[in-house]
Amino acid sequence: MNLFKIKYLLKNWKMIIHLLFYTKRFGVNNEWWNNFDSIWGWSWEKRIISIIMIKPIIRNYKMMKFRAGIGFVLKDTYQKIF
C-alpha cells in the first residue's frame, strides 16, 4: 500500500465506515457525528448480520468503488486509490 492510499484512508475513514456499514449518523458528510440521520442508514441488527454474512459488505465496497468511479472522486485520485 503506497503512502497516498494511507493518507487518503486516514483522511476519509469515517466516510468509508459509513458507506460500508450504512450507519445512520456516524460519518455522514465525513463529519464525526452529524445532527441528522442518513436516509439510507441500517439498523444495528442489519449491520451485525452484514458483518456475519460478509457478502453485504463486499457489495457495499463495490458500490462505493462504483460511486467513486462515476465522478464523486477525481479521476487521478480514483486511479491511485483503486
C-alpha positions in Angstrom: 0.0 0.0 0.0 1.5 3.3 -1.0 1.7 6.5 1.0 -1.1 8.2 -1.0 -3.6 5.4 -0.1 -2.7 5.5 3.5 -3.1 9.3 3.7 -6.5 9.0 1.8 -7.7 6.3 4.1 -6.7 8.2 7.2 -8.4 11.3 6.0 -11.7 9.7 4.9 -12.0 6.7 7.2 -15.3 7.9 8.7 -17.0 8.1 5.3 -15.7 4.7 4.3 -17.2 3.2 7.5 -20.4 5.0 6.8 -20.6 3.7 3.2 -19.6 0.1 4.1 -21.9 -0.3 7.1 -24.7 2.2 6.2 -24.5 4.0 9.6 -27.3 6.5 10.3 -25.2 9.3 11.7 -21.5 8.4 12.1 -19.5 9.6 9.1 -22.4 11.2 7.2 -20.8 14.0 5.1 -17.5 12.9 6.6 -18.3 14.5 9.9 -17.5 12.8 13.2 -21.2 12.9 14.2 -24.0 14.5 12.3 -27.1 16.2 13.6 -29.4 14.4 11.2 -29.9 10.7 10.2 -28.9 9.4 6.9 -32.0 8.2 5.0 -30.0 5.1 4.0 -28.9 4.0 7.5 -29.3 0.4 8.5 -30.5 -0.8 11.9 -28.0 -2.3 14.4 -29.4 -5.8 13.6 -28.9 -5.4 9.9 -25.3 -4.2 10.4 -24.5 -7.1 12.6 -26.0 -9.6 10.1 -24.0 -7.9 7.3 -20.8 -8.4 9.3 -21.6 -12.1 9.9 -22.6 -12.7 6.3 -19.8 -10.6 4.8 -21.5 -10.5 1.3 -23.4 -7.2 2.0 -20.1 -5.6 3.0 -18.5 -6.7 -0.3 -21.5 -5.4 -2.2 -21.2 -2.1 -0.4 -17.5 -1.9 -1.2 -18.2 -2.5 -4.9 -20.9 0.2 -4.8 -18.5 2.6 -3.0 -15.9 1.9 -5.7 -18.6 2.5 -8.5 -19.7 5.8 -7.0 -16.1 7.0 -6.8 -15.6 6.0 -10.4 -18.5 7.9 -11.8 -17.3 11.3 -10.6 -17.5 11.6 -6.8 -13.7 11.3 -6.7 -11.3 12.9 -9.2 -10.0 10.6 -11.8 -6.4 10.7 -10.8 -7.3 10.2 -7.2 -9.5 7.2 -8.2 -6.7 5.6 -10.1 -4.3 6.0 -7.2 -6.8 4.6 -4.7 -8.2 1.6 -6.5 
